[in-house]
Amino acid sequence: MDAEIQENTDKLHNLKETIEHLKHDAIEIQAKARETLGELKDRSQVYQDSARQALDQAAEYCNQNPQKAALIAAAAGASAGLLLGLLLKK
């Protein structure tokens, strides 16, 4: 009976150690996830800024050259329509 109690005590001790290791691992994973999330937020901000700048430049070009912008838009629309028509035809 004493051997069984000692065995269960040892198992309980091992279980407690395992739980402590898991807690430590969870804390490390959480810290890494926060760090990665911060990096992703920074990258997304850079991409948003780049996209905003490109849109601003496109809008400025359209304001300065409305006829060219209309012709470019028409050509792009016609090309997209032609490609889409060819793809759907098959």
N, C-alpha and C positions, 0 to 999 in steps of 0.2 A: 504494500500500500504506500509506503514512504517513497519507493522508487517511482510509482505512478505520480505522486504529488510533485516530486522533483522534476519528472519529465514534463508535466504540465506547467510547472513554474518556468522551466527552461523555454518551453514553447511560447509562453506568455512574454518572457523577456525578449525572445527573438522577434516576436510580433511587434512589441513596442519599438524595437530598434528599426524594424522595417518601416513602421509608420513614421518614425522620425526622419528616415532617409527619404521617404516619399514626400514628406512635408518640405524638406530641403530642396528636393528636385522640383517640386511644384513652384516654390518661390523663385528658383532660377529660371524656370520656363516662363513664368509670369513676367519676370524682369526682361527677359529676351523678347517676349511678345510686345511689351510696352516700347522697348527700344526700336523694334522693327516697325511698329505702328507709327512712331514718331518719324522714322526715316521715310515711310510711305507718305505721310502727310506732307513732309518737306518736298518730296519729289512731285507729288500731285500739285502743290502750290507752284512749283517751277513750271510744270506743264500748263497749268491754268494761265500763268502769266505769259508764257510763250503764245498760247492760243489767243489770248486777249490782244496781245501785241499784233499778231498776224491779222486778226479781224479788224483791228483799228487801221492797220496799213491798207487792207483791202477796201475798207470803207472810205479812207482818204483818197485812194486811187480812183474809186468810183465817183467820188465827188469832183475830183479834178478832171477826170476823163469819162464823162457819162456815156458818150457815144461808143467809145472803145469798150467800155465795161458792158454795155448792152450787146455789142457784137460778140464779145467773148462769151457772155452768158448764153446767147443764142447758139453759138457754135458748140459750146459744152452740152447744152440741152439736146441739140440735134444729134451729136455724137453718142450721148448716153441713150437716147431713144433708138438710134440705129443699132447699137450694140445689144440693147435689151430686146429689140425686135428680132435680131438674128438668133439670140439665145433662146427665146421663147418659140421660135419657128421650128426648131429641131426637136 
